[in-house]
Amino acid sequence: MNTSDYLGLDASKVSKLIDKLNSLLASYHIFYMNLRGFHWNIKGEKFFELHQKFEELYDDVSEKIDEIAERILTLGGTPLHSFTDYLAISEIKEQTNISQARATLSSVLEAFKLLLARQRAILELASEASDEGTSALMSDYIREQEKLVWMYSSIFNN
């Protein structure tokens, strides 16, 4: 018997959720790697501030990657786990050789824009499936990231 049967969720709706969550997982993995690169390569007068902030972000993203993978498993699916898969379906694209503050922050804000849109779509689908666990996870991510968008975009408002 499938896990979703024990959870009391509609298997066809859960299957769609698993696909969407795997796509989100892929995007988070690419975002994670981008953040590591920004952390390592940031230069300029904002070095100390951004070096620390990028580390905070990639630590948070790492936790979210694990939570998403565990949610997929809870729903009876298998989380994708190869960079070949991640690169094929991630909405966030790899960023290389970016070391200036504005360019890194623009990339972070674009990634949040994509993640927020994906998470809102998953939230809607989870609601339709009466999947409170996935709904709660997406709601938490959305709330946190909307605040981060406000904070990181404030650098462009000077």
C-alpha positions in Angstrom: 0.0 0.0 0.0 1.3 3.5 -0.9 2.0 6.0 1.8 -0.6 8.4 0.3 -3.2 5.7 1.0 -2.4 5.8 4.7 -2.4 9.6 4.6 -5.9 9.6 3.1 -5.0 11.7 0.1 -6.1 11.2 -3.5 -3.3 9.3 -5.3 -3.7 11.2 -8.6 -3.5 14.6 -6.9 -0.5 13.4 -4.8 1.3 12.2 -8.0 1.0 15.8 -9.4 2.3 17.2 -6.1 5.3 14.9 -6.2 6.2 16.0 -9.7 5.9 19.7 -8.7 7.8 19.1 -5.5 10.6 17.4 -7.5 10.8 20.4 -9.8 11.0 22.7 -6.7 13.7 20.4 -5.3 15.7 20.8 -8.5 15.4 24.6 -8.4 16.5 24.7 -4.8 19.6 22.6 -5.5 20.7 25.0 -8.3 19.9 28.0 -6.1 22.0 26.4 -3.4 25.0 26.0 -5.7 24.6 29.6 -7.0 24.6 30.8 -3.4 27.8 28.8 -2.6 29.5 30.4 -5.6 28.4 33.9 -4.5 29.6 33.2 -1.0 33.0 32.1 -2.2 33.5 34.7 -4.9 31.9 37.9 -3.7 34.2 41.0 -4.0 34.0 44.6 -3.2 33.0 46.9 -0.4 30.0 44.7 0.6 32.2 41.6 0.9 31.9 41.0 4.7 28.2 41.6 4.8 27.3 39.6 1.8 29.8 36.8 2.5 27.9 36.2 5.7 24.4 36.6 4.3 25.1 34.2 1.4 26.2 31.6 4.0 23.0 32.1 6.0 21.0 31.7 2.8 22.7 28.5 1.6 22.4 27.0 5.1 18.6 27.8 5.0 18.3 26.5 1.5 20.1 23.3 2.5 17.5 22.7 5.2 14.7 23.3 2.7 16.1 20.8 0.3 16.0 18.2 3.0 12.4 19.1 4.0 11.2 19.0 0.4 12.9 15.6 -0.2 11.3 14.3 3.0 7.9 15.6 2.0 8.2 13.8 -1.3 9.0 10.6 0.5 6.1 11.2 3.0 3.8 11.4 0.0 5.1 8.1 -1.4 7.4 9.5 -4.1 11.1 9.4 -4.8 13.1 12.6 -4.6 15.3 13.3 -7.6 18.9 13.2 -6.6 21.1 13.8 -9.6 22.4 17.1 -11.0 21.5 15.9 -14.5 17.9 15.8 -13.4 18.2 19.1 -11.5 19.7 20.9 -14.5 17.1 19.5 -16.8 14.0 20.7 -14.8 15.2 23.6 -12.6 13.6 27.0 -13.4 16.7 28.6 -11.7 19.7 28.5 -14.0 23.3 28.1 -13.0 25.2 31.3 -12.3 29.0 31.4 -12.8 31.7 34.0 -12.3 29.5 36.5 -10.6 31.3 38.4 -7.9 29.8 41.9 -7.7 27.2 42.8 -5.1 24.5 44.1 -7.4 24.7 41.2 -9.8 24.6 38.6 -7.0 21.7 40.2 -5.3 19.8 40.5 -8.6 20.3 36.8 -9.1 19.1 36.0 -5.6 16.0 38.2 -6.1 15.2 36.5 -9.5 15.6 33.1 -7.8 13.2 34.1 -5.0 10.7 35.3 -7.7 10.8 31.9 -9.4 10.6 30.0 -6.1 7.7 32.1 -4.8 5.7 31.5 -8.0 6.4 27.7 -7.9 5.6 27.5 -4.2 2.3 29.4 -4.7 1.4 26.9 -7.4 2.2 24.0 -5.2 0.2 25.6 -2.3 -2.8 25.8 -4.5 -2.5 22.2 -5.7 -1.9 21.0 -2.1 -5.0 22.9 -1.0 -7.0 21.2 -3.7 -5.7 17.8 -2.6 -6.4 18.6 1.1 -2.7 18.1 1.8 -2.2 20.2 4.9 1.4 19.1 5.4 2.6 20.4 2.0 0.4 23.5 2.3 1.9 24.4 5.7 5.5 23.9 4.3 4.8 26.1 1.3 3.1 28.8 3.4 6.1 28.9 5.7 8.5 29.2 2.8 6.5 31.9 1.1 6.2 34.0 4.3 10.0 33.8 5.0 11.0 34.6 1.4 8.6 37.5 1.0 10.4 39.1 3.9 13.8 38.3 2.4 12.8 39.8 -0.9 11.9 43.0 0.9 15.2 43.0 2.7 17.5 42.1 -0.2 15.7 44.5 -2.6 16.2 47.4 -0.3 19.8 47.7 -1.4 18.5 48.9 -4.8 16.4 51.6 -3.2 19.2 54.0 -2.3 
